[in-house]
Amino acid sequence: MTQIDQTQKFIMRGRFGADSFIPWMDRHARKLGLEKRIIAVSPERIEMAVKGPPALIDAMEMACSLGPIDIWVEDIECLPLNAMPKSDEPVSH
């Protein structure tokens, strides 16, 4: 049975001062076969859109919550999106 792709927005809150998290998310999204777009980045918040099968989006959420050792994710809010954003150029806050 084939799952229909969904698009979700992750709003991650925590401490993201290290430069390692964005490349880390890129690698994990590729490993899971997900399309990913960074929407906004600040030291306390990252917004990212992901598209793919729901089970793999859930796996990405879990991976991001654990993250690399030099960042801290307090929480992740997941919201449905109608479509992927057009650009992968994050807006800094």
Backbone atoms as SQL, in Angstrom:
CREATE TABLE atoms (id INTEGER PRIMARY KEY, chain TEXT, resi INTEGER, resn TEXT, atom TEXT, x REAL, y REAL, z REAL);
INSERT INTO atoms VALUES
  (1, 'A', 1, 'MET', 'N', 0.839, -1.177, 0.000),
  (2, 'A', 1, 'MET', 'CA', 0.000, 0.000, 0.000),
  (3, 'A', 1, 'MET', 'C', 0.886, 1.244, 0.000),
  (4, 'A', 2, 'THR', 'N', 0.656, 2.142, -0.906),
  (5, 'A', 2, 'THR', 'CA', 1.453, 3.356, -1.048),
  (6, 'A', 2, 'THR', 'C', 0.857, 4.481, -0.210),
  (7, 'A', 3, 'GLN', 'N', 1.719, 5.153, 0.549),
  (8, 'A', 3, 'GLN', 'CA', 1.270, 6.303, 1.326),
  (9, 'A', 3, 'GLN', 'C', 1.330, 7.550, 0.462),
  (10, 'A', 4, 'ILE', 'N', 0.360, 8.420, 0.633),
  (11, 'A', 4, 'ILE', 'CA', 0.342, 9.693, -0.076),
  (12, 'A', 4, 'ILE', 'C', 1.250, 10.663, 0.675),
  (13, 'A', 5, 'ASP', 'N', 2.111, 11.358, -0.073),
  (14, 'A', 5, 'ASP', 'CA', 3.008, 12.329, 0.549),
  (15, 'A', 5, 'ASP', 'C', 2.212, 13.444, 1.219),
  (16, 'A', 6, 'GLN', 'N', 2.734, 13.887, 2.345),
  (17, 'A', 6, 'GLN', 'CA', 2.181, 15.025, 3.062),
  (18, 'A', 6, 'GLN', 'C', 3.264, 16.084, 3.177),
  (19, 'A', 7, 'THR', 'N', 2.845, 17.300, 3.451),
  (20, 'A', 7, 'THR', 'CA', 3.779, 18.390, 3.701),
  (21, 'A', 7, 'THR', 'C', 3.478, 18.950, 5.079),
  (22, 'A', 8, 'GLN', 'N', 4.517, 19.081, 5.889),
  (23, 'A', 8, 'GLN', 'CA', 4.354, 19.623, 7.234),
  (24, 'A', 8, 'GLN', 'C', 5.411, 20.677, 7.508),
  (25, 'A', 9, 'LYS', 'N', 5.058, 21.589, 8.379),
  (26, 'A', 9, 'LYS', 'CA', 5.991, 22.608, 8.854),
  (27, 'A', 9, 'LYS', 'C', 6.400, 22.238, 10.274),
  (28, 'A', 10, 'PHE', 'N', 7.706, 22.148, 10.509),
  (29, 'A', 10, 'PHE', 'CA', 8.242, 21.939, 11.852),
  (30, 'A', 10, 'PHE', 'C', 8.642, 23.310, 12.393),
  (31, 'A', 11, 'ILE', 'N', 8.154, 23.647, 13.563),
  (32, 'A', 11, 'ILE', 'CA', 8.619, 24.828, 14.287),
  (33, 'A', 11, 'ILE', 'C', 9.377, 24.292, 15.495),
  (34, 'A', 12, 'MET', 'N', 10.691, 24.412, 15.446),
  (35, 'A', 12, 'MET', 'CA', 11.548, 23.868, 16.500),
  (36, 'A', 12, 'MET', 'C', 12.041, 25.003, 17.387),
  (37, 'A', 13, 'ARG', 'N', 11.910, 24.799, 18.680),
  (38, 'A', 13, 'ARG', 'CA', 12.378, 25.778, 19.651),
  (39, 'A', 13, 'ARG', 'C', 13.461, 25.131, 20.509),
  (40, 'A', 14, 'GLY', 'N', 14.474, 25.931, 20.834),
  (41, 'A', 14, 'GLY', 'CA', 15.563, 25.406, 21.648),
  (42, 'A', 14, 'GLY', 'C', 16.777, 26.306, 21.557),
  (43, 'A', 15, 'ARG', 'N', 17.960, 25.686, 21.588),
  (44, 'A', 15, 'ARG', 'CA', 19.228, 26.423, 21.458),
  (45, 'A', 15, 'ARG', 'C', 19.942, 25.901, 20.214),
  (46, 'A', 16, 'PHE', 'N', 20.005, 26.754, 19.199),
  (47, 'A', 16, 'PHE', 'CA', 20.559, 26.359, 17.904),
  (48, 'A', 16, 'PHE', 'C', 21.761, 27.221, 17.518),
  (49, 'A', 17, 'GLY', 'N', 22.596, 27.568, 18.481),
  (50, 'A', 17, 'GLY', 'CA', 23.740, 28.420, 18.215),
  (51, 'A', 17, 'GLY', 'C', 24.826, 27.764, 17.368),
  (52, 'A', 18, 'ALA', 'N', 24.909, 26.448, 17.395),
  (53, 'A', 18, 'ALA', 'CA', 25.944, 25.739, 16.630),
  (54, 'A', 18, 'ALA', 'C', 25.578, 25.694, 15.151),
  (55, 'A', 19, 'ASP', 'N', 26.594, 25.690, 14.304),
  (56, 'A', 19, 'ASP', 'CA', 26.378, 25.643, 12.852),
  (57, 'A', 19, 'ASP', 'C', 26.131, 24.230, 12.334),
  (58, 'A', 20, 'SER', 'N', 26.130, 23.252, 13.211),
  (59, 'A', 20, 'SER', 'CA', 26.046, 21.858, 12.763),
  (60, 'A', 20, 'SER', 'C', 24.630, 21.382, 12.448),
  (61, 'A', 21, 'PHE', 'N', 23.595, 22.044, 12.955),
  (62, 'A', 21, 'PHE', 'CA', 22.245, 21.487, 12.871),
  (63, 'A', 21, 'PHE', 'C', 21.671, 21.502, 11.456),
  (64, 'A', 22, 'ILE', 'N', 21.846, 22.584, 10.710),
  (65, 'A', 22, 'ILE', 'CA', 21.277, 22.656, 9.352),
  (66, 'A', 22, 'ILE', 'C', 21.883, 21.562, 8.460),
  (67, 'A', 23, 'PRO', 'N', 23.224, 21.418, 8.382),
  (68, 'A', 23, 'PRO', 'CA', 23.778, 20.321, 7.576),
  (69, 'A', 23, 'PRO', 'C', 23.348, 18.944, 8.093),
  (70, 'A', 24, 'TRP', 'N', 23.225, 18.818, 9.401),
  (71, 'A', 24, 'TRP', 'CA', 22.772, 17.564, 9.999),
  (72, 'A', 24, 'TRP', 'C', 21.353, 17.236, 9.520),
  (73, 'A', 25, 'MET', 'N', 20.451, 18.245, 9.522),
  (74, 'A', 25, 'MET', 'CA', 19.079, 18.035, 9.037),
  (75, 'A', 25, 'MET', 'C', 19.075, 17.705, 7.548),
  (76, 'A', 26, 'ASP', 'N', 19.942, 18.363, 6.770),
  (77, 'A', 26, 'ASP', 'CA', 20.049, 18.061, 5.331),
  (78, 'A', 26, 'ASP', 'C', 20.358, 16.582, 5.116),
  (79, 'A', 27, 'ARG', 'N', 21.366, 16.079, 5.828),
  (80, 'A', 27, 'ARG', 'CA', 21.760, 14.666, 5.681),
  (81, 'A', 27, 'ARG', 'C', 20.635, 13.715, 6.077),
  (82, 'A', 28, 'HIS', 'N', 19.975, 13.994, 7.187),
  (83, 'A', 28, 'HIS', 'CA', 18.910, 13.100, 7.641),
  (84, 'A', 28, 'HIS', 'C', 17.709, 13.124, 6.699),
  (85, 'A', 29, 'ALA', 'N', 17.362, 14.287, 6.179),
  (86, 'A', 29, 'ALA', 'CA', 16.250, 14.359, 5.221),
  (87, 'A', 29, 'ALA', 'C', 16.583, 13.549, 3.970),
  (88, 'A', 30, 'ARG', 'N', 17.827, 13.667, 3.478),
  (89, 'A', 30, 'ARG', 'CA', 18.240, 12.882, 2.302),
  (90, 'A', 30, 'ARG', 'C', 18.180, 11.385, 2.589),
  (91, 'A', 31, 'LYS', 'N', 18.676, 10.977, 3.754),
  (92, 'A', 31, 'LYS', 'CA', 18.651, 9.553, 4.118),
  (93, 'A', 31, 'LYS', 'C', 17.232, 9.002, 4.133),
  (94, 'A', 32, 'LEU', 'N', 16.276, 9.832, 4.563),
  (95, 'A', 32, 'LEU', 'CA', 14.881, 9.402, 4.641),
  (96, 'A', 32, 'LEU', 'C', 14.127, 9.615, 3.330),
  (97, 'A', 33, 'GLY', 'N', 14.761, 10.264, 2.353),
  (98, 'A', 33, 'GLY', 'CA', 14.104, 10.516, 1.075),
  (99, 'A', 33, 'GLY', 'C', 13.052, 11.608, 1.148),
  (100, 'A', 34, 'LEU', 'N', 13.223, 12.549, 2.081),
  (101, 'A', 34, 'LEU', 'CA', 12.272, 13.642, 2.250),
  (102, 'A', 34, 'LEU', 'C', 12.744, 14.890, 1.519),
  (103, 'A', 35, 'GLU', 'N', 11.804, 15.652, 1.023),
  (104, 'A', 35, 'GLU', 'CA', 12.093, 16.989, 0.507),
  (105, 'A', 35, 'GLU', 'C', 12.060, 17.924, 1.705),
  (106, 'A', 36, 'LYS', 'N', 13.030, 18.850, 1.808),
  (107, 'A', 36, 'LYS', 'CA', 13.150, 19.737, 2.962),
  (108, 'A', 36, 'LYS', 'C', 13.433, 21.157, 2.513),
  (109, 'A', 37, 'ARG', 'N', 12.819, 22.117, 3.168),
  (110, 'A', 37, 'ARG', 'CA', 13.101, 23.532, 2.941),
  (111, 'A', 37, 'ARG', 'C', 13.197, 24.226, 4.290),
  (112, 'A', 38, 'ILE', 'N', 14.266, 24.986, 4.490),
  (113, 'A', 38, 'ILE', 'CA', 14.400, 25.809, 5.688),
  (114, 'A', 38, 'ILE', 'C', 13.636, 27.104, 5.427),
  (115, 'A', 39, 'ILE', 'N', 12.770, 27.478, 6.354),
  (116, 'A', 39, 'ILE', 'CA', 11.941, 28.674, 6.200),
  (117, 'A', 39, 'ILE', 'C', 12.543, 29.844, 6.972),
  (118, 'A', 40, 'ALA', 'N', 12.941, 29.613, 8.224),
  (119, 'A', 40, 'ALA', 'CA', 13.492, 30.684, 9.058),
  (120, 'A', 40, 'ALA', 'C', 14.446, 30.081, 10.083),
  (121, 'A', 41, 'VAL', 'N', 15.472, 30.871, 10.433),
  (122, 'A', 41, 'VAL', 'CA', 16.481, 30.407, 11.394),
  (123, 'A', 41, 'VAL', 'C', 16.819, 31.533, 12.363),
  (124, 'A', 42, 'SER', 'N', 16.856, 31.206, 13.642),
  (125, 'A', 42, 'SER', 'CA', 17.396, 32.096, 14.664),
  (126, 'A', 42, 'SER', 'C', 18.073, 31.204, 15.705),
  (127, 'A', 43, 'PRO', 'N', 18.818, 31.772, 16.645),
  (128, 'A', 43, 'PRO', 'CA', 19.470, 30.936, 17.656),
  (129, 'A', 43, 'PRO', 'C', 18.489, 30.172, 18.558),
  (130, 'A', 44, 'GLU', 'N', 17.218, 30.608, 18.595),
  (131, 'A', 44, 'GLU', 'CA', 16.225, 29.956, 19.457),
  (132, 'A', 44, 'GLU', 'C', 15.111, 29.245, 18.702),
  (133, 'A', 45, 'ARG', 'N', 15.062, 29.397, 17.380),
  (134, 'A', 45, 'ARG', 'CA', 13.922, 28.850, 16.630),
  (135, 'A', 45, 'ARG', 'C', 14.334, 28.545, 15.193),
  (136, 'A', 46, 'ILE', 'N', 13.896, 27.390, 14.705),
  (137, 'A', 46, 'ILE', 'CA', 14.090, 27.027, 13.300),
  (138, 'A', 46, 'ILE', 'C', 12.748, 26.557, 12.765),
  (139, 'A', 47, 'GLU', 'N', 12.373, 27.077, 11.599),
  (140, 'A', 47, 'GLU', 'CA', 11.167, 26.623, 10.911),
  (141, 'A', 47, 'GLU', 'C', 11.599, 25.915, 9.640),
  (142, 'A', 48, 'MET', 'N', 11.037, 24.729, 9.431),
  (143, 'A', 48, 'MET', 'CA', 11.420, 23.905, 8.294),
  (144, 'A', 48, 'MET', 'C', 10.177, 23.222, 7.746),
  (145, 'A', 49, 'ALA', 'N', 10.074, 23.145, 6.424),
  (146, 'A', 49, 'ALA', 'CA', 9.005, 22.386, 5.772),
  (147, 'A', 49, 'ALA', 'C', 9.587, 21.069, 5.284),
  (148, 'A', 50, 'VAL', 'N', 8.831, 19.995, 5.464),
  (149, 'A', 50, 'VAL', 'CA', 9.239, 18.675, 4.981),
  (150, 'A', 50, 'VAL', 'C', 8.080, 18.048, 4.224),
  (151, 'A', 51, 'LYS', 'N', 8.426, 17.284, 3.178),
  (152, 'A', 51, 'LYS', 'CA', 7.412, 16.614, 2.369),
  (153, 'A', 51, 'LYS', 'C', 7.835, 15.174, 2.152),
  (154, 'A', 52, 'GLY', 'N', 6.868, 14.264, 2.325),
  (155, 'A', 52, 'GLY', 'CA', 7.131, 12.852, 2.111),
  (156, 'A', 52, 'GLY', 'C', 6.065, 12.010, 2.779),
  (157, 'A', 53, 'PRO', 'N', 6.286, 10.702, 2.839),
  (158, 'A', 53, 'PRO', 'CA', 5.334, 9.814, 3.508),
  (159, 'A', 53, 'PRO', 'C', 5.232, 10.159, 5.002),
  (160, 'A', 54, 'PRO', 'N', 4.027, 10.100, 5.561),
  (161, 'A', 54, 'PRO', 'CA', 3.838, 10.475, 6.970),
  (162, 'A', 54, 'PRO', 'C', 4.768, 9.744, 7.945),
  (163, 'A', 55, 'ALA', 'N', 5.005, 8.464, 7.743),
  (164, 'A', 55, 'ALA', 'CA', 5.872, 7.717, 8.663),
  (165, 'A', 55, 'ALA', 'C', 7.303, 8.250, 8.634),
  (166, 'A', 56, 'LEU', 'N', 7.775, 8.681, 7.465),
  (167, 'A', 56, 'LEU', 'CA', 9.137, 9.211, 7.366),
  (168, 'A', 56, 'LEU', 'C', 9.219, 10.635, 7.911),
  (169, 'A', 57, 'ILE', 'N', 8.139, 11.397, 7.781),
  (170, 'A', 57, 'ILE', 'CA', 8.091, 12.724, 8.416),
  (171, 'A', 57, 'ILE', 'C', 8.160, 12.551, 9.931),
  (172, 'A', 58, 'ASP', 'N', 7.436, 11.566, 10.458),
  (173, 'A', 58, 'ASP', 'CA', 7.502, 11.281, 11.898),
  (174, 'A', 58, 'ASP', 'C', 8.921, 10.894, 12.316),
  (175, 'A', 59, 'ALA', 'N', 9.601, 10.110, 11.487),
  (176, 'A', 59, 'ALA', 'CA', 10.985, 9.719, 11.780),
  (177, 'A', 59, 'ALA', 'C', 11.897, 10.944, 11.791),
  (178, 'A', 60, 'MET', 'N', 11.673, 11.885, 10.872),
  (179, 'A', 60, 'MET', 'CA', 12.469, 13.114, 10.828),
  (180, 'A', 60, 'MET', 'C', 12.217, 13.957, 12.073),
  (181, 'A', 61, 'GLU', 'N', 10.966, 14.031, 12.500),
  (182, 'A', 61, 'GLU', 'CA', 10.654, 14.772, 13.727),
  (183, 'A', 61, 'GLU', 'C', 11.406, 14.173, 14.919),
  (184, 'A', 62, 'MET', 'N', 11.393, 12.860, 15.027),
  (185, 'A', 62, 'MET', 'CA', 12.098, 12.190, 16.128),
  (186, 'A', 62, 'MET', 'C', 13.604, 12.443, 16.037),
  (187, 'A', 63, 'ALA', 'N', 14.160, 12.345, 14.835),
  (188, 'A', 63, 'ALA', 'CA', 15.597, 12.591, 14.651),
  (189, 'A', 63, 'ALA', 'C', 15.952, 14.018, 15.057),
  (190, 'A', 64, 'CYS', 'N', 15.129, 14.992, 14.632),
  (191, 'A', 64, 'CYS', 'CA', 15.403, 16.393, 14.974),
  (192, 'A', 64, 'CYS', 'C', 15.300, 16.624, 16.477),
  (193, 'A', 65, 'SER', 'N', 14.368, 15.941, 17.134),
  (194, 'A', 65, 'SER', 'CA', 14.227, 16.126, 18.581),
  (195, 'A', 65, 'SER', 'C', 15.469, 15.629, 19.323),
  (196, 'A', 66, 'LEU', 'N', 16.142, 14.631, 18.777),
  (197, 'A', 66, 'LEU', 'CA', 17.375, 14.120, 19.385),
  (198, 'A', 66, 'LEU', 'C', 18.586, 14.934, 18.955),
  (199, 'A', 67, 'GLY', 'N', 18.617, 15.324, 17.671),
  (200, 'A', 67, 'GLY', 'CA', 19.624, 16.219, 17.123),
  (201, 'A', 67, 'GLY', 'C', 21.071, 15.870, 17.417),
  (202, 'A', 68, 'PRO', 'N', 22.001, 16.671, 16.889),
  (203, 'A', 68, 'PRO', 'CA', 23.414, 16.502, 17.230),
  (204, 'A', 68, 'PRO', 'C', 23.658, 16.984, 18.666),
  (205, 'A', 69, 'ILE', 'N', 24.784, 16.611, 19.215),
  (206, 'A', 69, 'ILE', 'CA', 25.059, 16.869, 20.631),
  (207, 'A', 69, 'ILE', 'C', 25.229, 18.357, 20.961),
  (208, 'A', 70, 'ASP', 'N', 25.589, 19.190, 19.989),
  (209, 'A', 70, 'ASP', 'CA', 25.880, 20.594, 20.282),
  (210, 'A', 70, 'ASP', 'C', 24.680, 21.526, 20.136),
  (211, 'A', 71, 'ILE', 'N', 23.472, 20.989, 20.007),
  (212, 'A', 71, 'ILE', 'CA', 22.251, 21.805, 19.995),
  (213, 'A', 71, 'ILE', 'C', 21.280, 21.205, 21.005),
  (214, 'A', 72, 'TRP', 'N', 20.233, 21.952, 21.337),
  (215, 'A', 72, 'TRP', 'CA', 19.212, 21.464, 22.259),
  (216, 'A', 72, 'TRP', 'C', 17.840, 21.817, 21.713),
  (217, 'A', 73, 'VAL', 'N', 17.015, 20.806, 21.466),
  (218, 'A', 73, 'VAL', 'CA', 15.651, 21.016, 20.979),
  (219, 'A', 73, 'VAL', 'C', 14.705, 20.891, 22.168),
  (220, 'A', 74, 'GLU', 'N', 14.031, 22.004, 22.500),
  (221, 'A', 74, 'GLU', 'CA', 13.050, 22.000, 23.593),
  (222, 'A', 74, 'GLU', 'C', 11.753, 21.336, 23.146),
  (223, 'A', 75, 'ASP', 'N', 11.254, 21.767, 21.988),
  (224, 'A', 75, 'ASP', 'CA', 10.021, 21.178, 21.469),
  (225, 'A', 75, 'ASP', 'C', 9.928, 21.389, 19.968),
  (226, 'A', 76, 'ILE', 'N', 9.061, 20.593, 19.348),
  (227, 'A', 76, 'ILE', 'CA', 8.790, 20.697, 17.914),
  (228, 'A', 76, 'ILE', 'C', 7.280, 20.728, 17.732),
  (229, 'A', 77, 'GLU', 'N', 6.802, 21.768, 17.086),
  (230, 'A', 77, 'GLU', 'CA', 5.388, 21.877, 16.730),
  (231, 'A', 77, 'GLU', 'C', 5.266, 21.525, 15.250),
  (232, 'A', 78, 'CYS', 'N', 4.360, 20.618, 14.914),
  (233, 'A', 78, 'CYS', 'CA', 4.165, 20.190, 13.523),
  (234, 'A', 78, 'CYS', 'C', 2.813, 20.686, 13.034),
  (235, 'A', 79, 'LEU', 'N', 2.835, 21.384, 11.906),
  (236, 'A', 79, 'LEU', 'CA', 1.612, 21.927, 11.324),
  (237, 'A', 79, 'LEU', 'C', 1.501, 21.490, 9.872),
  (238, 'A', 80, 'PRO', 'N', 0.290, 21.180, 9.405),
  (239, 'A', 80, 'PRO', 'CA', 0.134, 20.815, 7.993),
  (240, 'A', 80, 'PRO', 'C', 0.346, 22.030, 7.090),
  (241, 'A', 81, 'LEU', 'N', 0.925, 21.793, 5.921),
  (242, 'A', 81, 'LEU', 'CA', 1.088, 22.825, 4.891),
  (243, 'A', 81, 'LEU', 'C', 0.412, 22.337, 3.622),
  (244, 'A', 82, 'ASN', 'N', -0.115, 23.273, 2.836),
  (245, 'A', 82, 'ASN', 'CA', -0.722, 22.908, 1.554),
  (246, 'A', 82, 'ASN', 'C', 0.324, 22.601, 0.496),
  (247, 'A', 83, 'ALA', 'N', 1.492, 23.261, 0.583),
  (248, 'A', 83, 'ALA', 'CA', 2.543, 23.082, -0.428),
  (249, 'A', 83, 'ALA', 'C', 3.888, 23.456, 0.182),
  (250, 'A', 84, 'MET', 'N', 4.950, 22.998, -0.470),
  (251, 'A', 84, 'MET', 'CA', 6.299, 23.347, -0.030),
  (252, 'A', 84, 'MET', 'C', 6.589, 24.803, -0.371),
  (253, 'A', 85, 'PRO', 'N', 7.316, 25.521, 0.504),
  (254, 'A', 85, 'PRO', 'CA', 7.794, 26.856, 0.147),
  (255, 'A', 85, 'PRO', 'C', 8.714, 26.760, -1.067),
  (256, 'A', 86, 'LYS', 'N', 8.842, 27.833, -1.812),
  (257, 'A', 86, 'LYS', 'CA', 9.595, 27.807, -3.065),
  (258, 'A', 86, 'LYS', 'C', 11.107, 27.860, -2.879),
  (259, 'A', 87, 'SER', 'N', 11.601, 28.442, -1.790),
  (260, 'A', 87, 'SER', 'CA', 13.035, 28.677, -1.655),
  (261, 'A', 87, 'SER', 'C', 13.599, 27.973, -0.427),
  (262, 'A', 88, 'ASP', 'N', 14.887, 27.627, -0.480),
  (263, 'A', 88, 'ASP', 'CA', 15.583, 27.059, 0.674),
  (264, 'A', 88, 'ASP', 'C', 16.573, 28.077, 1.231),
  (265, 'A', 89, 'GLU', 'N', 16.227, 29.353, 1.103),
  (266, 'A', 89, 'GLU', 'CA', 17.059, 30.412, 1.651),
  (267, 'A', 89, 'GLU', 'C', 16.388, 30.915, 2.914),
  (268, 'A', 90, 'PRO', 'N', 16.889, 30.530, 4.101),
  (269, 'A', 90, 'PRO', 'CA', 16.220, 30.877, 5.347),
  (270, 'A', 90, 'PRO', 'C', 16.243, 32.369, 5.632),
  (271, 'A', 91, 'VAL', 'N', 15.214, 32.805, 6.312),
  (272, 'A', 91, 'VAL', 'CA', 15.130, 34.169, 6.795),
  (273, 'A', 91, 'VAL', 'C', 15.661, 34.165, 8.217),
  (274, 'A', 92, 'SER', 'N', 16.676, 34.974, 8.500),
  (275, 'A', 92, 'SER', 'CA', 17.221, 35.051, 9.856),
  (276, 'A', 92, 'SER', 'C', 16.400, 36.034, 10.667),
  (277, 'A', 93, 'HIS', 'N', 16.171, 35.682, 11.927),
  (278, 'A', 93, 'HIS', 'CA', 15.416, 36.561, 12.835),
  (279, 'A', 93, 'HIS', 'C', 16.361, 37.198, 13.812);
